[in-house]
Amino acid sequence: MSENHSTGPMRWDEHARGGAGGWVHASDAGTEHSGGPAPEPSPGPGDGRPTLPRKYLLLAVGGGLVVAAVILTVAHVLRPSPSESGHAAGSSPSGSPSRALTGSSASESEPSDPPAASGEEQAAAVDALLERSEADRQQVVDAVNAVEACASDDSVDTAGQTLAAAAVRREGLITDLSALDVGALPSGSRATDSLRTGWQHSADADRAFADWADDAQGCSPGAVPHTPSYDKGVRSSELATGSKEEFLTLWKPIAMDHGLPERDTAEL
């Protein structure tokens, strides 16, 4: 087992062979040391605790260091570059922009709500509709008078067409009024509700008077009958006047606050 092939108990002596270690006879304790007490015997193969020679331990440690170095080198090679890492962070696994980027882009592309109109702007919008209504009023009055006069069949027919067209325009005013925002005006909703009702009654009156013009065809001047259509037109006109008076009561302080002209029921 070593350089000594004699029989007898053997032990491992780490100081044998000039410090390289080797198997020696148990009876040779201290013979290979240069004076001094012999070191404590190392456990041998027969004491139940097998040990490895120092050179094998050194080889094991050295091999482990080599393996660790190889692992670190491979990890460094396989690690993504900073540009690749940034690209991966900004993209989802499917290659689409990340959730945060997508959400930001979506919020920037969504149109924002327009700012609410000021009280002055809202009041001016209502006043513009009142101006349109006033322009129709005189045409309606002239058409009713033309039917009443019954100057000719043509004049009566033309008056009937004028009244029917006026009813359509009144309904257009109602539609436009309903689309207005009057939230910044004091009592704005109540005022426009009354105006809307008044214009609806006026449209009903215009249609009733247009029907009356049809009834008056063939009439004699100064002898036009007042049919049920005429009576309906009169009642609707009275209802329209009541609603318009209520509107004007609420509208007057608003018009004064914003420098708008005051109006009366005849103008509406």
C-alpha positions in Angstrom: 0.0 0.0 0.0 3.0 2.3 0.4 6.7 2.3 -0.2 7.1 -0.2 2.8 5.7 -3.6 2.0 6.2 -5.2 5.4 3.3 -6.8 7.1 1.7 -5.3 10.3 -0.7 -2.6 11.2 -0.5 0.4 8.9 -1.6 4.0 9.4 -1.7 7.2 7.3 0.9 9.7 8.2 0.4 13.1 6.6 4.0 14.0 7.4 5.5 11.0 5.6 7.4 11.3 2.3 8.5 14.8 3.1 5.1 16.1 3.9 3.3 14.5 0.9 1.7 11.9 3.2 1.8 8.1 3.0 1.1 4.8 4.7 3.5 3.7 7.4 3.8 1.0 10.0 2.1 1.9 13.2 5.3 1.0 15.1 7.2 3.7 13.1 5.6 6.6 15.0 7.9 9.6 15.0 10.6 8.0 12.9 10.0 10.3 10.0 9.8 13.5 12.0 12.8 15.6 12.9 12.5 15.5 16.6 9.8 16.5 19.0 6.8 14.6 20.0 5.0 12.5 17.5 1.8 14.1 16.2 -1.5 12.5 17.2 -2.1 9.6 14.9 -4.6 10.2 12.2 -7.5 7.8 12.0 -6.8 4.9 9.7 -8.9 2.8 7.5 -9.6 0.4 10.3 -11.1 2.9 12.9 -14.5 3.4 11.2 -13.8 7.0 10.0 -12.4 6.9 6.5 -10.6 10.1 5.5 -9.3 11.5 2.2 -5.7 12.5 1.7 -5.0 16.2 1.6 -4.2 16.2 -2.1 -7.7 14.8 -2.9 -9.3 17.4 -0.7 -7.4 20.1 -2.5 -8.4 18.6 -5.9 -12.1 18.6 -4.8 -11.9 22.2 -3.7 -10.2 23.3 -6.8 -12.7 21.4 -9.0 -15.6 23.2 -7.3 -14.0 26.5 -7.9 -13.6 25.7 -11.6 -17.2 24.6 -11.9 -18.4 27.9 -10.1 -16.3 29.9 -12.5 -17.8 28.2 -15.5 -21.4 28.8 -14.2 -20.7 32.5 -13.7 -19.2 32.8 -17.2 -22.2 31.1 -18.8 -24.6 33.3 -16.9 -22.8 36.4 -18.0 -22.9 35.3 -21.6 -26.6 34.5 -21.5 -27.7 37.6 -19.6 -29.7 40.0 -22.0 -28.1 43.3 -22.9 -29.6 46.5 -21.3 -31.2 47.4 -24.6 -32.9 44.0 -24.8 -34.0 44.3 -21.2 -35.5 47.8 -21.9 -37.3 46.5 -24.9 -38.7 43.5 -23.0 -39.9 45.9 -20.2 -41.7 48.1 -22.6 -43.5 45.3 -24.4 -46.0 42.6 -23.4 -45.2 38.9 -24.1 -47.2 39.2 -27.3 -45.1 42.0 -28.6 -47.7 44.7 -28.0 -47.1 47.8 -25.9 -47.3 47.3 -22.2 -50.5 47.9 -20.3 -49.2 51.2 -18.9 -48.2 52.6 -22.3 -51.4 51.5 -23.9 -53.5 53.1 -21.2 -51.5 56.3 -21.5 -52.0 56.4 -25.2 -55.7 55.7 -24.9 -56.2 58.4 -22.4 -54.4 60.9 -24.7 -56.5 60.0 -27.7 -59.9 60.2 -26.0 -61.6 63.5 -26.7 -62.2 65.6 -23.6 -65.6 67.0 -22.8 -66.0 70.6 -23.9 -66.1 73.2 -21.1 -69.6 74.2 -19.9 -71.0 77.4 -21.4 -71.1 80.4 -19.1 -74.3 82.0 -17.9 -73.9 84.8 -20.4 -73.4 82.3 -23.3 -76.5 80.3 -22.3 -78.7 83.4 -22.0 -77.5 84.6 -25.4 -78.5 81.2 -26.9 -82.0 81.4 -25.5 -82.4 85.0 -26.7 -81.4 84.0 -30.3 -84.3 81.5 -30.3 -86.6 84.3 -29.1 -85.4 86.4 -32.0 -86.4 83.6 -34.5 -89.8 83.2 -32.9 -90.5 87.0 -33.2 -89.7 86.8 -37.0 -92.4 84.2 -37.5 -95.0 86.0 -35.4 -95.8 88.7 -38.0 -96.2 86.1 -40.8 -98.8 84.2 -38.7 -100.7 87.4 -37.9 -100.8 88.4 -41.6 -101.9 84.9 -42.7 -104.8 84.8 -40.2 -106.0 88.3 -41.3 -105.7 87.1 -45.0 -108.1 84.2 -44.3 -110.5 86.5 -42.4 -110.6 89.0 -45.3 -111.1 86.2 -47.9 -109.9 88.5 -50.7 -109.6 85.5 -53.1 -109.3 81.8 -53.1 -105.6 82.2 -53.9 -104.9 84.5 -50.9 -106.7 82.1 -48.6 -104.8 79.1 -50.0 -101.5 81.0 -49.6 -102.4 82.0 -46.0 -103.1 78.3 -45.2 -99.6 77.3 -46.5 -98.0 80.0 -44.5 -99.7 78.9 -41.3 -98.7 75.2 -41.8 -95.0 76.2 -42.4 -95.1 78.4 -39.3 -96.1 75.3 -37.2 -93.1 73.4 -38.5 -90.8 76.2 -37.6 -92.3 76.5 -34.1 -91.5 72.8 -33.6 -88.0 73.4 -34.8 -87.6 76.1 -32.1 -88.8 73.5 -29.5 -86.2 71.0 -30.6 -83.4 73.6 -30.5 -84.5 74.9 -27.1 -84.5 71.4 -25.7 -80.9 71.0 -26.8 -79.7 74.1 -24.8 -77.8 73.9 -21.5 -79.3 76.5 -19.1 -77.8 75.1 -15.9 -75.9 78.3 -15.2 -79.0 80.5 -15.4 -81.2 81.0 -12.2 -84.5 79.3 -12.8 -83.3 78.5 -16.3 -84.9 75.1 -16.5 -88.3 76.4 -15.3 -88.1 79.3 -17.7 -87.3 77.2 -20.7 -90.0 74.6 -19.8 -92.6 77.4 -19.8 -91.3 78.7 -23.2 -91.3 75.2 -24.6 -95.0 74.7 -23.6 -95.9 78.1 -25.0 -94.3 77.3 -28.4 -96.1 74.0 -28.5 -99.4 75.6 -28.0 -98.5 78.2 -30.7 -97.7 75.3 -33.1 -101.1 73.7 -32.4 -102.8 77.1 -33.0 -100.9 77.5 -36.4 -102.1 74.1 -37.5 -105.6 74.7 -36.5 -105.7 78.0 -38.3 -104.2 76.3 -41.4 -107.1 73.9 -41.3 -109.5 76.8 -41.0 -108.0 78.2 -44.2 -108.9 75.0 -45.9 -112.5 75.3 -44.5 -112.7 78.8 -45.9 -112.1 77.9 -49.5 -114.9 79.4 -51.7 -115.7 82.0 -49.1 -117.1 85.5 -49.8 -115.2 88.6 -48.6 -116.4 89.5 -45.1 -118.4 86.3 -44.8 -115.8 83.7 -43.6 -117.3 81.1 -41.3 -115.6 80.4 -37.9 -115.4 76.6 -38.0 -114.3 74.3 -35.2 -110.8 74.5 -36.5 -110.9 78.3 -36.0 -112.2 77.8 -32.4 -109.4 75.3 -31.7 -106.8 77.8 -33.0 -108.2 80.5 -30.6 -108.0 78.2 -27.6 -104.5 77.1 -28.4 -103.4 80.7 -28.8 -104.8 81.6 -25.3 -102.9 78.6 -23.8 -99.7 79.7 -25.5 -100.1 83.3 -24.1 -100.4 82.0 -20.6 -97.3 79.9 -20.8 -95.3 82.7 -22.5 -96.3 85.1 -19.7 -94.9 82.7 -17.2 -91.7 82.4 -19.1 -91.3 86.2 -19.4 -91.7 86.5 -15.6 -88.7 84.2 -15.1 -86.8 85.5 -18.1 -86.9 89.2 -17.3 -84.2 89.2 -14.4 -82.0 86.9 -16.5 -82.2 89.3 -19.5 -81.4 92.3 -17.3 -78.4 90.6 -15.7 -76.9 89.8 -19.1 -77.9 93.0 -21.0 -80.4 91.3 -23.2 -83.6 93.0 -24.6 -86.8 92.6 -22.6 -89.7 91.1 -24.5 -93.5 90.7 -24.2 -96.0 88.0 -25.2 -96.8 89.8 -28.5 -93.2 89.3 -29.6 -93.2 85.6 -28.7 
